[in-house]
Amino acid sequence: MRINIHRHQHAAFTLTAFRMSLRASLLALLTCLLTCLLSACANNTSDTASHATEQPNTAVIKREFVCSEQQQLKINFFPETNSADLFFDGKKTSLQQQLSGSGFAYAGGAYSVRGKGQQFTLSVNDGRQLMCKQVNP
């Protein structure tokens, strides 16, 4: 009788060990699948982002200007977001469109731009005011 109980306990232990091994294998398999899926999503997202940057952005209006003191600057206007990027003194400054009775106005950082047509005044927080005119309108 003791032999049968011992065999029964051994079979139960073996079955429990098998179940635990099966659970561990399934958990490892699920972890591997989840990792593969997440890496595929990450790769797919970066591919989409790289395709987006390859397409030309038609919502940008790029202009070059010459100002008093013969300084040159560039402004990229973004009409859809009412903003602009000013490239001046070796720096890029983001500008936001401001209310203007006539013409255009942008401000941000140490700069403000106010003008009409192809000319504007660039005001700098250090007190400088430069008259600027578009190059090759």
C-alpha positions as CSV (number, residue, x, y, z in Angstrom):
1,M,0.0,0.0,0.0
2,R,2.8,2.4,0.8
3,I,4.3,1.8,-2.6
4,N,1.0,2.9,-4.3
5,I,0.8,6.0,-2.2
6,H,4.4,6.8,-3.0
7,R,3.8,6.3,-6.7
8,H,0.7,8.5,-6.5
9,Q,2.7,11.2,-4.8
10,H,5.5,10.9,-7.3
11,A,3.0,11.1,-10.2
12,A,1.3,14.2,-8.7
13,F,4.7,15.8,-8.2
14,T,5.7,15.1,-11.8
15,L,2.3,16.5,-13.1
16,T,2.8,19.6,-11.0
17,A,6.3,20.1,-12.2
18,F,5.1,19.6,-15.8
19,R,2.4,22.2,-15.4
20,M,4.8,24.7,-13.9
21,S,7.2,24.1,-16.8
22,L,4.4,24.5,-19.3
23,R,3.3,27.8,-17.6
24,A,6.9,29.1,-17.7
25,S,7.2,28.2,-21.4
26,L,4.0,29.9,-22.2
27,L,5.0,33.0,-20.3
28,A,8.3,33.1,-22.1
29,L,6.5,32.6,-25.5
30,L,4.0,35.4,-24.7
31,T,6.8,37.7,-23.6
32,C,8.7,37.0,-26.8
33,L,5.6,37.6,-28.9
34,L,4.8,40.9,-27.1
35,T,8.4,42.1,-27.5
36,C,8.3,41.3,-31.3
37,L,5.0,43.1,-31.7
38,L,6.2,46.2,-29.8
39,S,9.4,46.4,-31.8
40,A,7.4,46.0,-35.0
41,C,5.2,48.9,-34.0
42,A,8.1,51.0,-33.0
43,N,9.8,50.3,-36.4
44,N,6.5,51.1,-38.2
45,T,6.1,54.4,-36.4
46,S,9.6,55.5,-37.3
47,D,9.1,54.6,-40.9
48,T,5.9,56.7,-41.0
49,A,7.8,59.6,-39.4
50,S,10.6,59.4,-41.9
51,H,8.1,59.3,-44.8
52,A,6.4,62.4,-43.4
53,T,9.7,64.3,-43.3
54,E,10.5,63.3,-46.9
55,Q,7.3,65.0,-48.2
56,P,7.6,68.7,-49.1
57,N,5.8,71.0,-46.7
58,T,3.7,73.3,-48.8
59,A,2.5,75.3,-45.7
60,V,5.9,77.1,-45.4
61,I,6.6,80.4,-47.0
62,K,10.3,81.1,-47.0
63,R,11.6,84.7,-47.4
64,E,15.0,86.3,-47.3
65,F,15.6,89.9,-46.3
66,V,18.4,92.5,-46.2
67,C,18.2,95.0,-43.4
68,S,19.8,98.3,-42.6
69,E,23.4,97.8,-41.6
70,Q,23.5,95.2,-44.5
71,Q,22.5,92.4,-42.2
72,Q,20.7,89.4,-43.8
73,L,18.0,87.4,-42.2
74,K,15.5,84.7,-43.2
75,I,11.9,84.1,-42.0
76,N,9.9,81.0,-42.6
77,F,6.2,81.8,-42.2
78,F,3.7,79.1,-41.2
79,P,0.2,80.4,-42.0
80,E,-1.6,77.3,-40.7
81,T,-0.2,77.8,-37.2
82,N,0.1,81.6,-37.2
83,S,3.8,81.4,-36.5
84,A,7.2,82.0,-38.0
85,D,10.8,81.1,-37.5
86,L,13.3,84.0,-37.6
87,F,16.9,83.2,-38.5
88,F,19.0,86.1,-37.3
89,D,22.3,86.7,-35.6
90,G,23.1,83.0,-36.0
91,K,20.0,81.9,-34.0
92,K,16.6,80.5,-34.8
93,T,13.8,82.2,-32.9
94,S,10.1,81.1,-32.9
95,L,7.7,83.9,-33.4
96,Q,3.9,84.0,-32.9
97,Q,1.6,86.2,-35.0
98,Q,0.3,89.3,-33.2
99,L,-2.7,91.5,-33.8
100,S,-2.1,94.1,-36.4
101,G,-4.4,96.7,-37.8
102,S,-2.8,96.5,-41.2
103,G,0.0,94.4,-42.5
104,F,1.7,91.8,-40.3
105,A,3.2,91.5,-36.9
106,Y,5.1,88.6,-35.1
107,A,6.9,88.5,-31.8
108,G,8.9,86.1,-29.8
109,G,12.0,85.9,-27.6
110,A,14.0,89.1,-28.0
111,Y,12.5,90.1,-31.4
112,S,9.4,91.6,-32.9
113,V,8.6,92.0,-36.6
114,R,6.1,94.6,-37.9
115,G,5.5,95.4,-41.5
116,K,3.5,95.5,-44.6
117,G,4.1,94.0,-48.1
118,Q,7.8,93.3,-48.7
119,Q,9.2,95.6,-45.9
120,F,9.2,95.4,-42.1
121,T,10.9,96.7,-39.1
122,L,12.8,94.3,-36.9
123,S,12.9,95.4,-33.2
124,V,15.4,93.8,-30.9
125,N,15.1,94.0,-27.1
126,D,18.6,95.7,-26.9
127,G,17.0,98.8,-28.5
128,R,18.0,98.2,-32.2
129,Q,15.5,98.7,-34.9
130,L,16.4,97.5,-38.4
131,M,14.5,98.3,-41.5
132,C,14.3,95.2,-43.7
133,K,13.4,94.6,-47.3
134,Q,12.7,91.3,-49.1
135,V,15.4,90.1,-51.5
136,N,14.1,89.0,-54.9
137,P,10.4,89.4,-54.2
